[in-house]
Amino acid sequence: MEQLLVHLFGDYIAQNDYLALNKSKNSWICLIHVLIYTACFLILTLSWKALFVIGITHFILDRWHFIIRRLIWFKNHLGPGLKYVPYTKCQGTGYYDNLLNEITDKFFTAEEINGYTPRLNYITLWLYIITDNFFHLTINFFALKYL
């Protein structure tokens, strides 16, 4: 429970809007966020190994969001026939939605691709956030427990 609270505080409360909007665009900004985030875990551990793993993995996942998006997209291929919508239509969240198209004003229709129709954007956005947090929390758990 403490780990969850520290994660939520470090990743949401201690992170300002500027860091949140720019951490995937600039490594220095992401590093500042990660240092603040990792420092929050000092109340749970003084293990430099655990803090290093928490910090470096948080940096990688926050700096390069495409990693989580690709994992989501890949896991969706595990259905029948290993077919899913091409990644070019899933780049916003890893799910087939209109999220990127809302940003660029280039909507694709609700046409079916491999039997799929676009999901509602707010659902895919929350699924992405949940998946991202799952990876952070799982890594943090193992780092705190075993390092």
Secondary structure by P-SEA (a helix, b strand, c coil): caaaaaaaaaacccccaaaaacccccaaaaaaaaaaaaaaaccccccaaaaaaaaaaaaaaaacaaaaaaaaaaaaaccccccccccccccccccccaaaaaaaccccccccccccccccaaaaaaaaaaaaaaaaaaaaaaaaccc
